[in-house]
Amino acid sequence: METQSNKLAICSFNCRSVKNSEHEIYQLCNIYDLILLQEHWLLPNKLGILNSVHPDFLSVAHSAVDISSGLLTGRPYGGTAILYRKSLSQFVTRVISSNPRITSVILETDVGPVLIVCVYMPTNYGNAECHEEFIATCAHVTVLYAECSAVHFIVAGDFNCQYGSHFYESFVKFANDNNLCFTDSRYLFVDNDFT
């Protein structure tokens, strides 16, 4: 895989509605090679919109809305997507996930296959259910990596977690268990050893 500078630029963006953030996403496409989106708010039958945000990009996406019953109640919050340059399409393979909080691809690179995972973690409402869902989503990502051919692993997105929060210890355990490092500078000074 060759890019112009032999480097790959990746960003993560919680767009809170792709329809309301189309200009910002277009601008990101002008700068980055892969854009990991959270909260696109699209229904399953509208995910194709993501392929027309920028003429040089394609997408894989997961809707957070189940419309199989034919009923839609409320607003379709959530959803994850990965936009990637068309020039990378021969190197990108979608990884199927049953979890609507996760969209992932394998990118074939000169250093081996890389699993790239976009996550939108549950909001912390301070109850056991949301914490269990957070842990289950972390476990799902771990299983995706364990069961695929990737030798490298990138997880980015909206973790709905900050230092000292209800989810933080589980988040750090997930990172440690998968040999991941924090790239957000707010976490670099924190001792992340909970063993």
N, C-alpha and C positions, 0 to 999 in steps of 0.2 A: 504494500500500500504506500503510495506516495502522495504527499500533500505539497502545496507550494513551498513551504518552508521546512518540510519533513517533520512538522509538528502538528499536533491535533489540538484544536481549541474547543473546549467543552464548557457549557454554562448551564445553570439550573435557574428556573424562573417560575415562581408561583404567580400565574397570570390572572387568577380570579376572574375567569371568563375569557376565552380566546376571542370572542366577538368584541369585547370591550378593550382588549389589549393587542389587537391585530397590528397596529403601527409599531408598538414596542417589540413584538415578536419579529416583525419584518426587519427592524433595525438590528436585533440580535443575530438574525440570519446573515446579515452583511458582515458580521464580525466573527462568528463562531462556526465550527463545522458540525457540531452536535448541540442541540438545545433540548434540555430535559424540562418538560412542562408539568406543572401540577395545577389542579383545579381548572381544567379547561371547560368544565361544565357542559360538555356535549353529550347528547343522547347517542346510543350505539349507531343509529342510522344516520348520524350527522358527522361521524368521525372523519369522513372524506374531506371535510372543510380544511383540515390540517394540511392536506396535500396542496392546497391552493394559497396558503399564506405567503409563500415566496416561490418564484419560478424555479429556483435552483435546489429546492428541498422536497423530500418525501417524508413520510411519517409512519410510525407504528403507534397505536394508541389503545387505551382501555377506558371504557366508560364506567362510571360509578353507578349508573342507573340500569336497573333491570326492567325492561319493558316487555318481558315475555308474557306477562298476564294481560297485556293490552291496556293497563291502567298506569298513569303517571300522576303521582300526588306530590305536590310541593315543587321545589326548585332542584334541578339536577346538579347539586354541588359535587365536587370531587372530580376524579378522572386524572389519568396520567398519560403522558405521551413523550416520545422521543422523535425529534425532527433531525434529519441528517441530510447532508449534501448528496445530491444525485450522483456526483462523481464518486461517492463512497459506496453506492448501492451494491456493487459486486462483492463488497467486503462485509456487508451487514446481513445478519440472519436474525429474524425475530425468535425470541424464546417465549413460548406459550406459558402463560400463568393464569390460574383460576382466580387469583386475588385481584380485585379491581384497584387496589392501592398500589399496584406494581405494574410497570411496563419495562421490559428488558430486551436487550439485543446482545448478540455476540459480534464483536468487531474483529475481523482478522487483521493482524498487524505484523510488522517485521519482528516484533518481540513475542509473538504468539497471540492466541485468541484472548480477547479481553471481554469479560462480561460487564456490560454497562446497565445499571439498574436505576430507574427513576422511581422514587417512592413518594407517596403522600400519606404520612402516618396519621393515625387518629388524633383527634384533639383531646387534650387532657381535661376531662370534666371532674377529675378527682375521685372517680368511682372505680371499682374493681373491674367492671366490664371494659372500660376504655383501656385500662392497663393490660388486661388479658389480650385485647385486640392488638395493642402495640407489640407485645411479646410474640404473639402469633404471626404478625407481619414480619418481624425480625427473623423468626424461624423459617418462614416461607422463603425469604431472600437467601438465607443460609443454605437451604435445601436446593434452591435454584443453582447456586454456585457449586455445591457438592455434586450435583447430578449432570453438570454440563462439562464441555471439553475445555473451558477457559482456564488459562494459567494465571491470569490477572483479573482484578475485580475492582470496579468503581461503583460506589453507591452514592447517589446524590438526590437531593430533593428537599421537600419540606418535612422535617422530622418532628415538628411540633414539640420540640424539646430544648430546654436550655439548662445550664448549670444549676443544680439545686432543685430542679423540678421533679415531680412525681415519677416521670419516665427516665430521668437521667441515668440512674444506676443501671437500668436495663439497656439503655442505649450504649453506655460505655462497655458493658459486658458483651453486647453484640459486636461492637468494634474490636474488642480484644480477642474474642473467640474467632474472628475472621481475619485477624492480623491487618485490620484497617487502621489508618491514621486519620485524625481530624485535620482538615485543611482550613476550617474556619478559624481565623485567628483568635476568636473569643474563647476557643477551647484549648489552645496550645499551651497555656500556662497551668492547666489543671492536671493534677496527678490522677491519671485514669486507671489506676490499678486497684480493683476491688476484690482481689483474691484473698 
